[in-house]
Amino acid sequence: MSVPMRPRAVVSWSSGKDSAFSLYEVRRAGALEVAGLLTTVTETYARVSMHGVRETILDAQARAAGLPIWKVSIPSPCPNSVYEDRMGRALEELKRAGVTRVVFGDLFLEDIRAYREEKLRGTGVDPVFPLWGRPTERLAREMIDAGLRARIVALDPRKMPARFAGRSFDHTLLAELPPEVDPCGERGEFHTCVTGGPMFSSPLEVVPGEVVERDGFVFADLKPVEATPGSPGR
């Protein structure tokens, strides 16, 4: 008796905790074959769009996840028409590779989910939302308790104090967040970069860089630890 083939999927990868935990959850459920990660990279800076994470760290995440990565290069600033055109071309490439699902880490914003569903409708590729509707205070604690390790790499200073930039995403942080800030930052309060967790074969070696304010947001850089001569396993 033949075993039914699982649908092939890519994870919409922001470099942050929600997409990383979505990868963990779909792998744990086993209903999908995860074929890779899909990420937008701002071509001018070689950084993950919105989060500002270095492309070298993005590549290290993909290696730790054991997955290839499809990078969609976009300009800065990026008109929505350009974004949609380039994502559309990436989607066609993914379809040729047999992908029929895209996994998103969205939590509760109905308009974002509706936009994704609309853009994928009729394409032969369906969206999957493994974290949708889960209470974010509980979800944030589940992520940390599962071993996920991340740092805040971007935040909106209009929504939370700039002093949180660069902080580890841990129970201490959750206890100190202002009550109006969503524990998962789902309203755009903050974005993270994942450096370890059950979705990775091993943690990433990174060190904090400088904190800067640009375009109305505060960014906390992370740098990969450089290999030293004679270091084992580098």
Secondary structure, DSSP 8 states (H G I E B T S, - for coil): -------EEEEE--SSHHHHHHHHHHHHH-SSEEEEEEEEEETTTTEETTT--BHHHHHHHHHHHT--EEEEEE-SS--HHHHHHHHHHHHHHHHHTTEEEEE----S-HHHHHHHHHHHTTTT-EEE-TTTT--HHHHHHHHHHTT-EEEEEEE-TTTS-GGGTT-B-SHHHHHHS-TTS-TT-TTSSEEEEEEESTTSSS---EEEEEEEEETTEEEEEEEE----TT-TT-
